[in-house]
Amino acid sequence: MKKLLSLLIFATSIVSAQYTIKGTMTPPEKSDWVYLHKLQGAKPKFISNTTIKLNTIVVAGEKQVLGKFEFILPEDTKPGAYRATYRNKGAGFVDFYFNKENIEFIFNPKYPNQSVVFTASRENKLYIEYLQAYALIQNKIDENQIDYIQNGNKENKKAYKIAVKKLQDVQNIYENKSDGMLVNNFIEASQRYNPSSPIDNMDEYLSSTVNHFFKYINFKNDALYNSSFLVDRIADYVFYLNYSENKKLQQKLLKESITKVMGKLSGVELKKSVTEFLITSLADKRDGETVDWLFEKYYDKLPEDEINAEFKKEKLQLLNATIGRIAPDFSMERRR
């Protein structure tokens, strides 16, 4: 009996010392594998891989196939942002935050970010709840701001101020709820700047949005750095907030926005990571002028041991066939 009791206690301690990450795809993805990485600055760290198992359930009298996968994590797994990837190419992943708890989620693999629902995980459920509550009121603020610019209606001004107060209350509530949690870092950084009163004209409104875009983001925060948060916000700022259909003006805006972003970065690893991200994005868009500028002004000035010669060669070769650049030499043998 003593041996049996000891064995049961030992087995229980093993079970309690593990964490599970469970995902359900509906409908299932065609691939068979899912890879788990910890987002760790510029170099995501591979953690594990597992297979996707198909299950069939009956919903409202109809059969539905689900794809299920599961990861077992040891007790000493470090908290942070993790990524479950189910495609080798293109966007095929779900990001989540792990902080010593079991996690379960359901999602549509075609629209992972828009469809993911966490059924287990205090941290992730709270963060999603915050984002939804915040967006609901922020949308009302934006609507009243635009209406006020167009019509100058006093009712819009009054509604705007009320909404701003409600939004600050929501922010305070969720910062307090998440106190001591990993997601508190992301809740603090996700808030937007809203002036106390609506702005009178569109140019001033756009200028205010651009100038205060990074107001609540701490670029020295390790939790933000070891996630996709910073890169996602930088991409929004550079490629969507600073945009013009005029090509010459677009080049000017791109360089100005990149210069502002780079001025906020500290640490070689973060500068390298962001620079490589921007170069890759612009090379894919075949923007050779800005890629050349990024190499000359930022990438080539990194410490020598941080410069990846193969990365630079690959991106420049990708741009060789674009308009305005000298194509590489090639020859053709004529068949007889």
DAWOKA-V555178 format. One line per field, one symbol per residue. phi: phi as a letter, one per 20 degrees, with the letter a starting at -180 (. if undefined). psi: psi as a letter, one per 40 degrees, with the letter a starting at -180 (. if undefined). burial: b if it has 24 or more other C-alpha atoms within 12 Angstrom, else e. A space follows every 50 residues. Layout:
BEGIN
phi->???
psi->???
burial->???
END
This chain:
BEGIN
phi->.fffffffffffffffedcdddccebffeffdccddcefcmfcgefdabb eedecdcdclndfcedddbbdddfgefffqeccedccfcmfbbcebddbl bfccbcbeffcfffdfceebqgffffffgfgffffgefffffffffffff dmfffffffffffffffffffffffffegneffggeffeefdecffcfef cffffffffffdgdgddefefffffeaegfffffffffedfdcbffffff fffgfffffffffeecnfffffgfffffffffffemeffffgffffecff efggfeeeffgfffffffegeefndefffbcceeed
psi->dddddddddddddddeeiiihhihhhiiidieihhhihhgbeghhhdiii ihhhihihhfeihhhihiihhhhidehhiahihhheidiahgihiihhgf iihhiiihedgdddehhhehhddddddddddddddddddddddddddddd efhddddddddddddddddddddddddeheidedddddeeiihhidiiid iddddddddddededehheehddddfaeddddddddddeddgiiehdddd ddddddddddddeehihdddddddddddddddddefgdddddddddddde eiideehhddddddddddedeiheihiihiihhhi.
burial->eeeeeeeeeeeeeeeeeebbbbbbbbbbbeeebbbbbbbbbbeeeeebee bbeeeeeeeeeeeeebbbbbbbbeeebbbbbbbbbbeeeeebbbbbbbbb bbbbbbbbbeebeeebbbeebbbbbbbbbbbebbeebbebbbebbbbbbe eeeeebbebbbebbebbbebbeebbeebeebbbbbbbbbbbbbbeebbbb eeeebeeeebeebbeebebebbbbbbbbbbbebbbebbbebbbeeeeeee bebbbbbbbebbeebeeebbbbbbbbbbbbbbbeebbbbbbbbbbeebbb eeeeebeeeeebeebbebbeeeeeeeeeeeeeeeee
END
